[in-house]
Amino acid sequence: MPDFLRKFIGLLLIFTAVGVASCQALVASCSSGVTAAPALHAPR
């Protein structure tokens, strides 16, 4: 495999991993915000 192709695939995998991680963090923050809101209002 040519060296430039290997570097390109490596960078592509890194950017994909960062994108997936940021999407998961966004989904986790949104879902935790939705579940935390009723939990704060429930003891009242």
GIDA-V874964 format. One record per residue. N is the residue number from 1. RES is the residue in three letters. SS is DSSP state (A for helix, B for strand, O for the rest). PHI is phi as a letter, one per 40 degrees, with the letter a starting at -180 (none if undefined). PSI is psi in radians with two decimals (999 if undefined). Layout:
N:RES:SS:PHI:PSI
N:RES:SS:PHI:PSI
//
This chain:
1:MET:O:none:2.31
2:PRO:O:c:2.64
3:ASP:A:c:-0.72
4:PHE:A:c:-0.59
5:LEU:A:c:-0.67
6:ARG:A:c:-0.70
7:LYS:A:c:-0.71
8:PHE:A:c:-0.76
9:ILE:A:c:-0.67
10:GLY:A:c:-0.80
11:LEU:A:c:-0.69
12:LEU:A:c:-0.73
13:LEU:A:c:-0.67
14:ILE:A:c:-0.81
15:PHE:A:c:-0.63
16:THR:A:c:-0.74
17:ALA:A:c:-0.71
18:VAL:A:c:-0.72
19:GLY:A:c:-0.76
20:VAL:A:c:-0.73
21:ALA:A:c:-0.71
22:SER:A:c:-0.64
23:CYS:A:c:-0.71
24:GLN:A:c:-0.68
25:ALA:A:c:-0.68
26:LEU:A:c:-0.77
27:VAL:A:c:-0.70
28:ALA:A:c:-0.69
29:SER:A:c:-0.66
30:CYS:A:c:-0.77
31:SER:A:c:-0.62
32:SER:A:c:-0.57
33:GLY:A:c:-0.64
34:VAL:A:c:-0.70
35:THR:A:c:-0.42
36:ALA:A:c:-0.51
37:ALA:A:c:-0.86
38:PRO:A:c:-0.53
39:ALA:A:c:-0.57
40:LEU:A:c:-0.57
41:HIS:A:c:-0.24
42:ALA:A:c:-0.75
43:PRO:O:c:-0.38
44:ARG:O:c:999
//
